[in-house]
Amino acid sequence: MVNPYRKTIIKPSILQLFAVLCVLLGLALNAQSAETVLKFENEGHAALYLRLTQEFRCLKCQNQNLAGSNADLAQDLRNEIYQAVVSGQGREEISDYLVARYGDFVLYRPPVKKITYLLWFGPFVLLLFAIIGGWRLISSKPAFTAAEPSEALEAARRRLNE
Amino acid sequence: MWKFIPLVLFFGLLGFLARGLDLDPSELPSPLIDKPAPQFQLQSLYDASEHSPESFAGDVWLFNVWASWCRACVTEHPVLEQLKQIDGLTMVGLNHKDVLDDGRSWLNRFGNPFDTVLFDQQGGTGINWGVYGVPETFIMDKKGVVRYKHIGPISEKDFKTILVPLIKQLQAEQA
């Protein structure tokens, strides 16, 4: 019997396999990005959303911002921010909203207040100490002076000259 | 005099590090403390009755956020049963981001320590209360002001050393 499909069977070369892989990979990447497509009325809103999700910390996974985290909580908060941005709220409003619920820790940039004084100004205090210490070190009497050459050196020099 | 400065700095640093060993970075101070309980209007997990923080006014009440998908909640459950034994404490549970049937069967399986169980399917109430790690427990005084927040499962020790004295103290306050 003759198989009518016989002719169409291809023996794939490495190059062809590679091409297929590339296409599949492209599809996979596409599928992934399709999940996170959000619609904004204008560029300003989109920019604000991006900025805010990068500015706030995911409390569940503390070393990631909301934009970079896949935690459930981060998704919910991204959604909250999206709704707020689309409804026309500004940065201050949204920031206050999150801080009122989750505290200052949600901010990657902590506000300057009494409890954060040490955090903000501590490094400068240390720098001041270092400068004072350094200045004292430089201005104090050096341990070695290139003053009078010692007698032994003088004696050696005399011998060389002889 | 000046040569002691490195020594002082060293012990200062040592002090900070020693303190740091004892702190849990996942436990964050809540901005809700000493503020009125955030508003909600939620349905019971069991029937159509609706509840808000005002429903519990006049009593000291405990608000425990839990879910059937939360493993630490199982660990915490025996402590909730103990809290239930405290006279005059209203136990309110919030089933957070859960499936109705899963929540109900979890309570069937382990026992229901709550006087009222509310259902927060979308998690909106959780966000308003600043919940980020289930289980979380809040304690409100008779005026409905948040007085304490516990993040993560309540241990036997927390129960004895923190919660019992606090609840006693709050119950002694005027409404």
Boltz contact constraints between the chains, C-beta under 6 A:
constraints:
  - contact:
      token1: [A, 59]
      token2: [B, 132]
      max_distance: 6.0
  - contact:
      token1: [A, 60]
      token2: [B, 132]
      max_distance: 6.0
  - contact:
      token1: [A, 73]
      token2: [B, 132]
      max_distance: 6.0
  - contact:
      token1: [A, 76]
      token2: [B, 123]
      max_distance: 6.0
  - contact:
      token1: [A, 101]
      token2: [B, 130]
      max_distance: 6.0
  - contact:
      token1: [A, 102]
      token2: [B, 130]
      max_distance: 6.0
  - contact:
      token1: [A, 103]
      token2: [B, 28]
      max_distance: 6.0
  - contact:
      token1: [A, 103]
      token2: [B, 29]
      max_distance: 6.0
  - contact:
      token1: [A, 103]
      token2: [B, 31]
      max_distance: 6.0
  - contact:
      token1: [A, 105]
      token2: [B, 28]
      max_distance: 6.0
